Amino acid sequence: MYKNRFFMESSTPFRYASSYDKEVVSKILRENGVDEIRCLSCGARLSLADLMYYNDHPAGINGGKWYFFRCPMCGYDTSLEKILIKARMGRLQH
């Protein structure tokens, strides 16, 4: 388990995603052929339960939200954008 969970739940601009946010991100992942999400640092499996966001990002979607997955094993934040880039690159290599 991520050791700094207290920090994660303190008053930061990061928020846990709502069920609506999870639906939006799930649709984006499906549309881009992403079947499995893994931490880019330690390789642990990630799920929509690990989805978080912060507001007012210039490249954000769904009202300016920047989505990322916080790894429960190492604490690394993997952005939705990085996952999509990796998926696109994987399709180009085949």
N, C-alpha and C positions, 0 to 999 in steps of 0.2 A: 504494500500500500504506500502511496505517496506520503512521505514523512512530513511535509509542510502543509498538511491539510488545513491547519488553523489559518495560515497565511492566505490560502486559497479562499477561505470563507470570510475573511475579514473585509473591511470596507474598501474594496478595489472597484475600478470601473468594469470589471469582468462580471458577467452574469451567466447563470445557468440557462440553457435554452428551454423555451416553452415547448409544449407538444406541437404547436403550430410551426415553430422554428425547425423542429426535428422533421416534420413532414416536408417542409420546403427543402431542407438539405438532403433528405432521403431521395426526393425526386431528382435533384441535381445530380446526385451520385449515380442513380440508376440511368439517367439520360446520358451520362458520360462513361457508362460501362464499368463502374467501380463496384466490385462485388465484396471486397474485403478492405478494411481500413487498418493500417498498421502504423505504429509510432515510427517516425523517421529517425529517432535517436536509438531506441533499444529494441525495436521490432515487435513490441507487445501488440496484441490485438486490441483495437479500439472499437467502441460502439457509439450509437447515438446517445447513450447515457453519459458519455464523456464530452458531449458537445457543449461549448460555451461561446460567448460572443462579447464584443463590446461595441458601443454605438459610435456614430459620427465618424466613421472611417471614410476617407475620400473614395476608396475603392470598394466600399461595402455594398452589399445587396440587401434587398428586403428592408428598405428604410435606413440604409447606411450601416447595417450590421456587418462586422467582420467576424466570421465564424472560424472557430478552431476547436480541435480536440485536445484536451489535456490528458496526458497519459497517466493512468492511476499507478503505474509502476515506477516511472522515473520523473514524472512531472513536466516533461517536455511538451510544448504547445506546437501541434502540427496544424497549420492552417488548411482550410478547405481549398484554398488556391493551390497550395503545394501538392495536395492530393490530386487535384484535377490536372495539374501540369505533369505530374508523374504518370497519370493514366494516359494522357495524350502522347507522351514520349514513348510509352510502352507500345501503343498502337502503331507509332511510326517505325519502330524497330522490327515489326513483324512483316 
